[in-house]
Amino acid sequence: MTPPRGTEAHEHDPTSDQPLWERVWESRRALMAPRSSYAIDPYRIVERRFTPDYIPQTETLFTLSNGFLGVRGSVEEVRPVHSRASFMNGFHETWPITYGEEAFGFAKVGQTIVPVPDGTLIKLYVDDEPFEVTRAEVLEWERVFDMRRGVLERTVVWRMPTGKRLRLRTRRIVSVEHRHLMLNDYEVEVLDEPALLTISSELVNHRHDAGAATDDPRQARRFEGDVLVPVDFALGEDRAVFSLRTAHSGMTVAVGMQHEVRSAGHTEQRLEGAVDHARFVLRVEAEPKQPVAITKYVSYHMSERTASDELCFRVGLTLDRAVQVGRDAIATQHEQRVAEFWDGADVVVEGAPELQQAIRFSLFQVFQASARGDNHGIPAKGLTGTGYEGHYFWDTEIYVLPMLTYTMPKVAENVLQFRARMLDAARERAREVGHRGALYPWRTIDGREASAYYAAGTAQYHINADIMFGLQKYVRATGDLQLLTGKGAEMLVETARLWYDLGFFSDRRDGRFCINGVTGPDEYTTVVNNNLYTNLMARDNLLAASDVVGWLRERHPEEYEVLVRRTRLTADEEAAWREAGHLMYVPFDEQAQVHLQDDDFLEREVWDFAGTPPDKYPLLLHFHPLEIYRHQVIKQADVVLATFLLGWNFTHEEKRRIFEYYDPLT
């Protein structure tokens, strides 16, 4: 089948044969750091030239994380910095969602990840003059994001206005072995003649300005006033510890820092601070070729229920162990854990070094976002920033969980256990919108629905089936029957109930089971009837629930009885789910000979791609939603995704026709 009229490549620009996607890509490349500054390396991103215009990008690219604690890749010094921040998975503030016009079942409480006190700040003064990269005469610069080792390192050589040359070496580790710990090495060496060095190493709660409002749903909410309220503060001889609590969600974070000094010369040291800011100051009369170095240990603990003094005590325990183990052993243990990941997850591409680097970067991002996120989900942007407000979405189960299942199955299990702990909240959400069973939130941190826009949020019921799809894939690959016979079966039952309650057997469709008023993965087409992806994934969910219930009844009667008690499962539900699954309606247009994204997709006008310049993308930031919804234009794969995940439902020829029709619209 030919693509929809108006989407041919040559029609995008009457003066050029260049396809639209290439023009959009080129316009985006202006926002990307130049390749000339970053060497192609199989396991590293190497920055050979300081490029201040791309600091926002490099701070994200050079983020270190273990899935529990994430630290953006800012330089240690005060400037230049775009957004210095550290994050903890699940640490968030809540706020009431306000609507101009309320309606039944709307989400009530928003959740946003918020930065925790940051321990990366280290100020350097040479003869009382501050070192700032943007003002220094930099002679050498190299910053290395080493993915093989999980380390961020930097070497800088610069000349002072007085002619003195100095070398700075830094190393940062967010430990995978010790998930509550960040380590920062900071070494300064005078190369020519003596100099007075002052190093001020800080642990600070950055107060963020409210900033300008934005209509971009990918960006986090801006809070007015202080989000974190000081609770406890303790200053010892060589250690500072303090805690803060969120103003509304009631979460508490405790942080602390301790330093080790290595210097051949006499040093002056002091530790000071108050409330939510601590500073360690080191002064040394440094001689040439005699490096002055500090190792900074920073510990983080958080909880929604644990008292502040207990969290502060745990911070102290982590610092005790860090000092006892020592920086070299900590680095070795960390690098061993990273090496174990590569042993089981590496993908080798011969003859394409740039692609090889990109693949390993992507793999490492998954590792960083999930490795030690025990008891938490995987935020849409990991712990690189506040994008998407730190929320967990369906992308975890569909795009990330398969990789984790085969490379880090314990981490994959953690993701599914996290969803299992969310089941009661999902049951409550289903009741709020008038359904039986359980409805998982479209976007969330604490288990409650946080999407204020139901059309592209709650209406995406497919998240139920996405989670169950991930569960099935995990169990088949790992054989983890303990999860399946327990919480896994309970989730299957409650999600199947939701589907059976949501859909109906339609006389107008020859008794087929139809599901109306839903949104599929394509968020540019909302609240439709019989979204193909949703229907097929729901069928998979219904049949899986029926199969597992029958299997438990016959093979594991004790677990079956527990399931019946916990879910009040009735004898007729298993057969009802199977009938609905087998009779699921799958939209198909006989005339066009193509599967439909939804009942009315072909009735819509094709989007005017030729008349839409690259600077009008993404569309949701430049056009009213109604303008987008009434056209054939796709935000992300929908029917095409169904052919990938549920390929056995389509012939090879059907897949080809689907791709040829929908790809030009995406």
C-alpha positions as CSV (number, residue, x, y, z in Angstrom):
1,M,0.0,0.0,0.0
2,T,1.3,3.5,-0.8
3,P,1.9,6.0,1.9
4,P,-0.9,8.6,2.7
5,R,-1.1,11.4,0.1
6,G,0.9,14.4,1.2
7,T,3.6,12.5,3.1
8,E,6.0,11.7,0.3
9,A,9.5,12.9,1.0
10,H,9.7,15.3,-2.0
11,E,6.6,17.1,-0.9
12,H,8.0,18.3,2.4
13,D,10.0,21.1,0.7
14,P,9.2,22.2,-2.9
15,T,12.8,23.3,-3.4
16,S,14.5,20.2,-2.0
17,D,14.4,16.4,-2.1
18,Q,15.5,16.3,1.5
19,P,13.0,14.4,3.6
20,L,11.4,16.2,6.5
21,W,13.0,14.0,9.2
22,E,16.4,15.0,7.9
23,R,15.6,18.7,8.0
24,V,14.2,18.4,11.5
25,W,17.3,16.4,12.6
26,E,19.6,19.0,11.2
27,S,17.8,21.8,13.1
28,R,18.2,19.8,16.3
29,R,21.9,19.2,15.7
30,A,22.4,22.9,16.4
31,L,21.5,22.1,20.0
32,M,24.1,19.3,20.2
33,A,27.7,19.6,21.1
34,P,30.1,19.5,18.1
35,R,31.6,16.1,17.3
36,S,35.0,17.8,16.9
37,S,35.2,18.4,20.6
38,Y,34.3,14.8,21.5
39,A,36.5,11.9,20.3
40,I,35.0,8.7,19.1
41,D,36.0,6.1,21.6
42,P,34.5,2.6,22.2
43,Y,33.8,3.0,25.9
44,R,34.3,6.6,26.7
45,I,33.0,10.1,25.9
46,V,36.2,12.2,25.8
47,E,35.9,16.0,25.8
48,R,39.1,17.5,24.5
49,R,38.0,21.1,24.3
50,F,35.9,23.1,26.8
51,T,32.7,24.2,25.1
52,P,30.7,26.5,27.4
53,D,27.8,26.8,25.0
54,Y,27.0,23.1,25.5
55,I,27.2,23.0,29.3
56,P,23.4,22.0,29.7
57,Q,24.0,19.0,27.4
58,T,27.3,17.9,28.9
59,E,25.9,18.1,32.5
60,T,23.3,15.6,31.4
61,L,25.6,13.4,29.4
62,F,28.1,13.2,32.2
63,T,25.6,12.4,34.9
64,L,26.7,9.6,37.2
65,S,24.1,7.4,38.8
66,N,23.6,4.1,40.5
67,G,19.8,4.1,40.1
68,F,19.3,5.3,43.7
69,L,21.5,8.4,43.7
70,G,22.2,10.6,40.6
71,V,24.7,13.4,40.3
72,R,24.6,15.7,37.3
73,G,27.9,16.2,35.4
74,S,28.7,19.7,36.5
75,V,32.3,20.8,37.0
76,E,33.2,21.1,40.7
77,E,33.9,24.8,40.6
78,V,31.2,27.5,41.0
79,R,31.3,28.4,37.3
80,P,30.4,27.5,34.6
81,V,27.3,25.6,35.7
82,H,23.8,25.3,34.1
83,S,22.0,23.2,36.7
84,R,24.1,21.7,39.5
85,A,21.9,19.1,41.2
86,S,21.8,15.7,42.8
87,F,18.7,13.5,42.9
88,M,17.5,10.4,44.8
89,N,15.1,8.0,43.1
90,G,11.7,8.5,44.6
91,F,12.5,11.6,46.6
92,H,9.7,14.1,45.6
93,E,7.4,16.8,46.7
94,T,3.7,16.8,46.2
95,W,1.3,19.5,45.3
96,P,-2.5,19.9,44.7
97,I,-3.4,19.8,41.1
98,T,-5.7,22.7,40.4
99,Y,-8.2,22.8,37.4
100,G,-10.1,25.7,36.0
101,E,-13.0,23.3,35.7
102,E,-13.0,20.1,37.9
103,A,-14.5,16.8,36.8
104,F,-15.2,13.5,38.4
105,G,-12.1,11.3,38.8
106,F,-9.5,13.8,37.8
107,A,-6.1,13.3,39.4
108,K,-5.8,15.3,42.7
109,V,-2.1,15.3,43.7
110,G,0.9,16.0,41.6
111,Q,4.4,14.7,42.3
112,T,7.7,16.1,41.3
113,I,11.2,14.9,41.9
114,V,13.2,17.6,43.7
115,P,17.0,18.0,44.1
116,V,18.6,16.9,47.3
117,P,21.6,18.8,48.9
118,D,24.5,18.7,46.5
119,G,28.0,17.6,47.3
120,T,29.9,18.3,44.1
121,L,30.8,21.9,44.8
122,I,34.5,22.5,45.4
123,K,35.9,26.0,45.0
124,L,39.6,26.5,44.3
125,Y,41.6,29.7,45.0
126,V,45.1,30.3,43.9
127,D,46.8,33.1,45.8
128,D,43.3,34.1,46.8
129,E,42.1,34.4,43.2
130,P,39.2,32.0,42.3
131,F,39.8,29.4,39.5
132,E,37.0,29.6,37.0
133,V,37.4,27.8,33.7
134,T,35.7,30.5,31.6
135,R,38.1,33.1,32.8
136,A,41.3,31.1,32.9
137,E,43.9,30.7,30.2
138,V,43.3,27.0,29.7
139,L,46.3,25.2,28.2
140,E,45.0,21.6,28.4
141,W,41.5,20.3,29.0
142,E,40.3,16.7,29.0
143,R,37.1,15.4,30.6
144,V,36.4,11.7,30.3
145,F,33.1,9.9,31.0
146,D,34.5,6.4,31.3
147,M,31.6,4.0,30.8
148,R,33.8,0.9,31.2
149,R,34.7,2.0,34.8
150,G,31.7,4.1,35.7
151,V,33.9,7.2,36.5
152,L,34.0,10.9,35.5
153,E,37.5,12.3,35.4
154,R,38.9,15.6,34.4
155,T,42.4,17.1,33.8
156,V,43.0,20.8,33.4
157,V,46.2,22.7,33.0
158,W,45.9,26.5,33.1
159,R,48.0,29.6,33.5
160,M,47.3,32.3,36.0
161,P,47.6,36.1,35.1
162,T,50.8,36.0,37.2
163,G,52.2,33.4,34.9
164,K,51.9,30.5,37.3
165,R,50.8,27.2,35.8
166,L,48.7,24.6,37.7
167,R,47.3,21.2,37.0
168,L,43.9,20.0,38.3
169,R,42.8,16.4,38.4
170,T,39.4,15.3,39.5
171,R,37.6,11.9,39.8
172,R,33.9,11.4,40.7
173,I,32.2,8.1,41.5
174,V,28.6,7.4,42.5
175,S,29.2,4.0,43.9
176,V,27.2,1.0,42.7
177,E,28.6,-1.2,45.5
178,H,27.7,1.4,48.2
179,R,24.6,3.0,46.9
180,H,24.4,5.7,49.5
181,L,27.9,7.0,48.7
182,M,29.4,9.5,46.3
183,L,33.2,10.0,46.2
184,N,35.1,13.0,44.8
185,D,38.8,13.2,44.4
186,Y,40.2,16.7,43.8
187,E,44.0,17.1,43.3
188,V,45.8,20.4,42.5
189,E,49.5,20.6,41.5
190,V,51.6,23.8,41.2
191,L,53.9,23.3,38.2
192,D,56.2,26.3,38.2
193,E,56.5,28.2,41.5
194,P,54.9,28.1,45.0
195,A,51.3,29.3,45.5
196,L,48.9,29.6,48.3
197,L,46.0,27.1,47.6
198,T,42.7,27.3,49.2
199,I,40.2,24.5,48.6
200,S,36.6,25.1,49.8
201,S,34.6,21.9,49.6
202,E,30.8,22.3,50.3
203,L,27.6,20.4,50.9
204,V,24.8,22.7,50.2
205,N,21.0,22.8,49.7
206,H,20.6,24.9,46.6
207,R,17.5,27.0,46.7
208,H,16.1,27.1,43.2
209,D,14.2,30.0,41.9
210,A,10.6,29.5,40.8
211,G,11.6,30.4,37.2
212,A,9.3,31.0,34.2
213,A,6.2,28.9,33.6
214,T,6.3,26.6,30.7
215,D,3.8,24.7,28.6
216,D,6.2,21.9,27.9
217,P,4.9,18.8,29.6
218,R,8.4,17.3,29.6
219,Q,9.7,19.9,32.0
220,A,9.2,19.8,35.7
221,R,7.0,22.0,37.8
222,R,8.6,25.1,39.3
223,F,7.9,25.5,43.0
224,E,7.5,28.9,44.8
225,G,9.5,29.1,48.0
226,D,11.7,26.5,49.7
227,V,10.8,22.9,49.1
228,L,13.1,21.5,51.7
229,V,12.7,22.5,55.3
230,P,15.7,22.1,57.7
231,V,15.3,19.5,60.5
232,D,18.6,18.6,62.1
233,F,22.2,19.8,61.9
234,A,25.4,18.4,63.5
235,L,29.0,19.6,63.1
236,G,31.8,17.4,64.4
237,E,35.5,17.7,64.2
238,D,35.8,16.3,60.7
239,R,32.2,15.6,59.7
240,A,29.0,17.5,58.9
241,V,25.6,15.9,58.8
242,F,22.2,17.6,58.4
243,S,18.7,16.6,57.3
244,L,15.8,18.3,55.6
245,R,12.1,17.5,55.0
246,T,9.9,18.2,52.1
247,A,7.2,20.7,53.0
248,H,4.2,18.6,51.8
249,S,5.1,15.0,50.9
250,G,6.8,14.5,54.3
251,M,9.9,12.9,52.9
252,T,13.2,13.3,54.8
253,V,16.7,13.3,53.4
254,A,19.8,13.2,55.5
255,V,23.3,14.0,54.1
256,G,26.8,14.2,55.4
257,M,30.3,14.7,54.2
258,Q,33.8,13.9,55.4
259,H,37.3,14.6,53.9
260,E,40.7,13.0,53.7
261,V,43.7,15.3,52.9
262,R,46.9,14.4,51.2
263,S,49.6,17.1,51.2
264,A,53.4,17.2,51.8
265,G,53.2,20.7,53.2
266,H,51.7,22.2,56.4
267,T,47.9,22.6,56.1
268,E,45.2,24.7,57.8
269,Q,41.9,23.0,58.0
270,R,38.5,24.0,59.3
271,L,34.9,22.7,59.1
272,E,32.0,25.1,59.4
273,G,28.3,25.4,58.5
274,A,24.8,25.8,59.7
275,V,21.2,24.7,59.0
276,D,21.6,23.3,55.4
277,H,25.1,24.2,54.3
278,A,28.5,22.9,55.4
279,R,32.0,23.9,54.2
280,F,35.4,22.2,54.6
281,V,38.3,24.7,54.0
282,L,41.9,23.6,53.3
283,R,44.8,26.1,53.0
284,V,48.2,25.0,51.9
285,E,51.4,26.8,50.8
286,A,52.0,24.5,47.9
287,E,55.4,23.8,46.4
288,P,55.9,22.8,42.7
289,K,55.5,19.1,41.9
290,Q,53.9,18.4,45.3
291,P,50.2,17.7,44.7
292,V,47.6,18.8,47.2
293,A,44.6,16.5,47.3
294,I,41.4,15.9,49.1
295,T,39.0,13.0,48.9
296,K,35.4,13.9,49.6
297,Y,32.9,11.3,50.9
298,V,29.3,12.3,50.7
299,S,26.5,10.0,52.0
300,Y,22.7,10.2,51.4
301,H,19.8,8.4,53.1
302,M,16.1,9.1,52.7
303,S,12.8,7.9,53.9
304,E,9.1,8.8,54.0
305,R,8.6,7.2,57.5
306,T,12.0,7.0,59.3
307,A,12.8,9.7,61.8
308,S,15.4,12.3,61.0
309,D,17.8,11.3,63.7
310,E,17.8,7.7,62.5
311,L,18.6,8.8,59.0
312,C,21.4,11.0,60.3
313,F,22.8,8.0,62.2
314,R,22.8,6.0,59.0
315,V,24.7,8.7,57.2
316,G,27.3,8.4,59.8
317,L,27.5,4.7,59.4
318,T,28.0,5.1,55.7
319,L,30.8,7.6,56.2
320,D,32.5,5.4,58.8
321,R,32.6,2.5,56.4
322,A,33.7,4.7,53.5
323,V,36.7,6.1,55.5
324,Q,37.5,2.6,56.7
325,V,37.4,1.0,53.3
326,G,39.2,3.9,51.6
327,R,39.0,5.6,48.3
328,D,41.0,3.1,46.3
329,A,39.1,0.0,47.5
330,I,35.8,1.9,47.0
331,A,36.8,2.6,43.4
332,T,37.9,-1.0,42.8
333,Q,34.6,-2.4,44.2
334,H,32.6,0.0,42.1
335,E,34.5,-0.7,38.9
336,Q,34.1,-4.5,39.5
337,R,30.3,-4.0,39.7
338,V,30.4,-2.0,36.4
339,A,32.6,-4.7,34.8
340,E,30.1,-7.4,35.8
341,F,27.4,-5.4,33.9
342,W,29.5,-5.2,30.8
343,D,30.3,-8.9,31.0
344,G,26.6,-9.7,30.6
345,A,25.3,-6.8,28.6
346,D,27.9,-5.6,26.1
347,V,26.9,-5.4,22.4
348,V,29.9,-5.4,20.0
349,V,29.6,-3.7,16.6
350,E,32.4,-4.2,14.2
351,G,33.4,-1.5,11.7
352,A,31.2,1.2,13.1
353,P,33.0,3.0,15.9
354,E,30.5,5.9,16.2
355,L,27.6,3.5,16.4
356,Q,29.5,1.3,18.9
357,Q,30.0,4.3,21.2
358,A,26.3,5.3,20.9
359,I,25.1,1.7,21.7
360,R,27.4,1.5,24.8
361,F,26.3,4.9,26.0
362,S,22.6,3.8,25.7
363,L,23.3,0.5,27.5
364,F,25.2,2.3,30.3
365,Q,22.3,4.8,30.7
366,V,20.0,1.9,31.4
367,F,22.4,0.5,33.9
368,Q,22.8,3.8,35.7
369,A,19.1,4.4,35.8
370,S,18.3,1.0,37.4
371,A,21.3,-0.8,39.0
372,R,20.6,0.0,42.6
373,G,17.1,1.5,42.5
374,D,16.0,-1.0,45.0
375,N,12.3,-0.6,45.9
376,H,11.8,2.1,43.3
377,G,10.9,2.3,39.6
378,I,13.0,3.8,36.7
379,P,12.3,7.5,36.0
380,A,11.8,8.4,32.4
381,K,15.0,10.3,32.3
382,G,16.8,8.3,34.9
383,L,18.4,10.6,37.5
384,T,19.9,13.0,35.1
385,G,17.5,15.9,36.0
386,T,13.9,16.9,36.6
387,G,12.6,16.0,33.1
388,Y,9.2,14.5,33.1
389,E,9.2,15.3,36.8
390,G,11.0,12.1,37.7
391,H,7.9,10.0,36.9
392,Y,7.7,6.4,36.1
393,F,5.8,5.5,32.8
394,W,5.0,2.5,30.7
395,D,8.3,2.9,28.9
396,T,9.9,0.9,31.7
397,E,8.1,-2.3,31.1
398,I,8.0,-2.1,27.3
399,Y,11.4,-0.7,26.4
400,V,13.7,-1.2,29.5
401,L,12.5,-4.3,31.3
402,P,13.3,-6.7,28.4
403,M,17.0,-5.7,28.5
404,L,17.1,-5.9,32.3
405,T,15.4,-9.3,32.2
406,Y,18.3,-10.8,30.1
407,T,21.2,-8.8,31.6
408,M,20.2,-8.0,35.2
409,P,17.3,-10.2,36.2
410,K,17.3,-9.2,39.8
411,V,16.9,-5.6,38.8
412,A,14.1,-6.6,36.5
413,E,12.4,-8.4,39.4
414,N,12.8,-5.2,41.5
415,V,10.9,-3.2,38.8
416,L,8.0,-5.7,38.9
417,Q,8.0,-5.9,42.7
418,F,7.7,-2.1,42.7
419,R,4.6,-2.4,40.5
420,A,3.2,-5.1,42.8
421,R,3.6,-2.8,45.8
422,M,1.6,-0.2,43.8
423,L,-1.4,-2.6,43.3
424,D,-3.5,-1.2,46.2
425,A,-3.2,2.3,44.8
426,A,-4.1,1.0,41.4
427,R,-7.2,-0.6,42.8
428,E,-8.2,2.7,44.4
429,R,-7.6,4.5,41.1
430,A,-9.9,2.1,39.3
431,R,-12.6,2.8,41.8
432,E,-12.1,6.5,41.4
433,V,-12.8,6.3,37.6
434,G,-15.7,3.8,38.0
435,H,-14.1,0.5,37.3
436,R,-13.5,-2.9,38.9
437,G,-10.0,-4.3,39.2
438,A,-6.9,-2.1,39.1
439,L,-5.8,0.8,37.0
440,Y,-2.2,1.6,37.1
441,P,-1.3,5.3,36.9
442,W,0.0,6.7,33.7
443,R,2.7,8.7,35.4
444,T,3.6,8.5,39.0
445,I,6.2,8.4,41.7
446,D,4.3,7.3,44.8
447,G,1.7,5.2,43.1
448,R,-1.0,7.8,42.6
449,E,-2.0,9.2,39.2
450,A,-0.1,12.4,38.6
451,S,-1.3,13.2,35.1
452,A,-3.5,16.3,35.1
453,Y,-4.5,15.8,31.4
454,Y,-6.7,12.7,31.3
455,A,-6.9,12.5,27.5
456,A,-3.1,11.7,27.2
457,G,-2.9,10.3,30.7
458,T,-5.6,8.2,32.4
459,A,-7.1,7.3,29.0
460,Q,-3.9,5.4,28.3
461,Y,-5.3,2.2,29.8
462,H,-2.8,0.2,27.9
463,I,-0.3,0.7,30.7
464,N,-2.1,-2.1,32.6
465,A,-1.4,-4.5,29.7
466,D,2.2,-3.2,29.3
467,I,3.1,-4.1,32.8
468,M,1.6,-7.5,32.5
469,F,3.3,-8.0,29.2
470,G,6.6,-7.3,30.9
471,L,5.7,-9.6,33.7
472,Q,5.1,-12.5,31.3
473,K,8.3,-11.9,29.4
474,Y,10.3,-11.9,32.6
475,V,8.7,-15.1,34.0
476,R,9.3,-16.9,30.7
477,A,12.9,-15.9,30.6
478,T,13.8,-16.4,34.2
479,G,11.4,-19.1,35.4
480,D,10.6,-17.0,38.5
481,L,7.5,-18.9,39.5
482,Q,7.6,-17.4,43.0
483,L,6.8,-14.0,41.7
484,L,4.2,-15.4,39.3
485,T,2.3,-17.5,41.9
486,G,2.2,-14.6,44.3
487,K,1.9,-10.9,43.5
488,G,2.2,-11.6,39.7
489,A,-1.0,-13.6,39.6
490,E,-2.8,-11.0,41.7
491,M,-1.8,-8.2,39.3
492,L,-3.0,-10.3,36.4
493,V,-6.4,-10.9,38.0
494,E,-6.9,-7.3,38.8
495,T,-5.8,-5.9,35.4
496,A,-8.0,-8.5,33.6
497,R,-10.9,-7.4,35.7
498,L,-10.3,-3.8,34.5
499,W,-10.3,-4.8,30.9
500,Y,-13.5,-6.9,31.2
501,D,-15.2,-4.0,33.0
502,L,-14.0,-1.4,30.5
503,G,-15.0,-3.3,27.3
504,F,-18.2,-4.8,26.0
505,F,-19.5,-7.3,23.4
506,S,-20.8,-5.2,20.6
507,D,-23.8,-6.3,18.5
508,R,-22.6,-3.8,15.8
509,R,-19.3,-5.7,15.6
510,D,-20.8,-9.2,15.4
511,G,-20.4,-9.8,19.1
512,R,-16.8,-8.8,19.2
513,F,-15.3,-7.4,22.4
514,C,-14.7,-3.7,22.0
515,I,-12.9,-1.1,24.1
516,N,-14.0,2.5,23.7
517,G,-12.7,5.8,25.0
518,V,-9.0,5.0,25.2
519,T,-5.7,6.5,24.1
520,G,-3.0,4.3,22.6
521,P,0.8,5.0,22.6
522,D,0.2,7.7,20.0
523,E,-0.6,10.8,22.1
524,Y,-1.5,12.8,19.1
525,T,-4.7,10.7,18.7
526,T,-6.7,10.6,22.0
527,V,-9.8,9.1,23.5
528,V,-10.7,6.8,20.5
529,N,-12.6,3.6,20.1
530,N,-10.8,0.3,19.6
531,N,-7.2,1.5,19.5
532,L,-5.5,-1.5,17.9
533,Y,-2.5,-1.6,20.2
534,T,-4.7,-1.3,23.3
535,N,-7.1,-4.1,22.1
536,L,-4.3,-6.5,21.2
537,M,-2.4,-5.9,24.4
538,A,-5.6,-6.2,26.4
539,R,-6.3,-9.5,24.7
540,D,-2.9,-10.7,25.7
541,N,-3.5,-9.6,29.3
542,L,-7.0,-11.3,29.5
543,L,-5.7,-14.6,28.1
544,A,-2.6,-14.6,30.3
545,A,-4.8,-14.0,33.4
546,S,-7.1,-16.8,32.4
547,D,-4.2,-19.2,31.7
548,V,-2.4,-18.4,35.0
549,V,-5.6,-18.8,37.1
550,G,-6.3,-22.2,35.5
551,W,-2.7,-23.3,35.9
552,L,-2.7,-22.3,39.6
553,R,-6.0,-24.1,40.2
554,E,-4.6,-27.3,38.7
555,R,-0.9,-27.3,39.6
556,H,-0.7,-25.0,42.7
557,P,-3.9,-25.4,44.7
558,E,-2.6,-23.7,47.8
559,E,-1.4,-20.6,46.0
560,Y,-4.7,-20.6,44.1
561,E,-6.7,-20.5,47.4
562,V,-4.6,-17.6,48.6
563,L,-5.3,-15.8,45.3
564,V,-9.0,-16.4,45.7
565,R,-9.0,-15.1,49.2
566,R,-6.9,-12.0,48.3
567,T,-8.9,-11.1,45.2
568,R,-12.3,-12.6,45.8
569,L,-11.9,-14.4,42.5
570,T,-15.1,-16.0,41.3
571,A,-15.5,-19.2,39.4
572,D,-16.9,-17.6,36.2
573,E,-14.2,-14.9,35.7
574,E,-11.6,-17.2,34.2
575,A,-13.9,-18.2,31.3
576,A,-15.2,-14.7,30.9
577,W,-11.7,-13.3,30.4
578,R,-10.9,-16.1,27.9
579,E,-14.1,-15.4,25.9
580,A,-13.3,-11.6,25.8
581,G,-9.8,-12.3,24.7
582,H,-10.8,-14.6,21.9
583,L,-13.5,-12.3,20.7
584,M,-11.4,-9.1,20.9
585,Y,-12.1,-6.7,18.0
586,V,-9.2,-5.9,15.8
587,P,-9.9,-2.9,13.5
588,F,-9.0,-3.5,9.8
589,D,-10.0,-1.6,6.7
590,E,-10.9,-4.0,3.8
591,Q,-10.7,-1.3,1.2
592,A,-7.3,0.0,2.2
593,Q,-6.1,-3.5,3.2
594,V,-4.4,-2.1,6.4
595,H,-5.0,-2.5,10.1
596,L,-6.5,0.7,11.6
597,Q,-4.9,2.5,14.5
598,D,-8.5,3.0,15.7
599,D,-12.0,2.9,14.3
600,D,-11.9,6.4,12.7
601,F,-8.2,6.9,12.0
602,L,-8.7,6.9,8.2
603,E,-11.5,9.4,8.5
604,R,-9.1,12.1,9.6
605,E,-7.3,14.5,7.3
606,V,-3.6,13.8,6.8
607,W,-1.4,16.4,8.5
608,D,0.2,19.0,6.2
609,F,3.8,17.9,6.7
610,A,4.8,19.9,3.6
611,G,3.6,23.1,5.2
612,T,5.0,22.5,8.6
613,P,8.5,23.9,9.1
614,P,11.1,22.2,11.3
615,D,10.9,24.9,14.0
616,K,7.2,23.9,14.6
617,Y,8.2,20.5,16.0
618,P,7.3,19.1,18.4
619,L,3.8,19.8,17.4
620,L,2.3,19.8,20.9
621,L,4.3,23.0,21.7
622,H,3.0,24.9,18.7
623,F,-0.5,23.7,17.9
624,H,-3.7,23.4,20.0
625,P,-4.4,19.7,20.9
626,L,-7.7,19.7,19.0
627,E,-5.8,20.8,15.8
628,I,-3.5,17.8,16.2
629,Y,-6.2,15.3,17.2
630,R,-8.3,15.8,14.1
631,H,-5.4,14.8,11.8
632,Q,-3.5,11.7,10.8
633,V,-0.2,12.5,12.6
634,I,1.5,10.2,15.0
635,K,3.7,11.1,17.9
636,Q,5.2,7.7,18.5
637,A,4.8,4.2,17.2
638,D,1.3,2.7,17.9
639,V,0.2,0.1,15.3
640,V,3.8,-0.4,14.3
641,L,4.7,-1.1,18.0
642,A,2.0,-3.7,18.1
643,T,3.5,-5.5,15.2
644,F,6.8,-5.6,17.0
645,L,5.6,-6.8,20.4
646,L,2.8,-9.0,19.2
647,G,4.1,-10.0,15.8
648,W,2.4,-13.4,15.7
649,N,-0.9,-11.6,15.1
650,F,0.2,-10.4,11.7
651,T,1.5,-11.8,8.5
652,H,4.7,-10.6,6.9
653,E,2.7,-8.8,4.3
654,E,0.5,-7.1,6.8
655,K,3.5,-5.9,8.7
656,R,4.9,-4.4,5.5
657,R,1.7,-2.6,4.7
658,I,1.4,-1.3,8.2
659,F,4.9,0.1,8.2
660,E,4.5,1.7,4.8
661,Y,1.3,3.5,5.8
662,Y,2.1,4.6,9.4
663,D,5.8,5.4,9.2
664,P,5.4,8.5,7.0
665,L,2.8,9.8,9.5
666,T,5.1,9.5,12.5
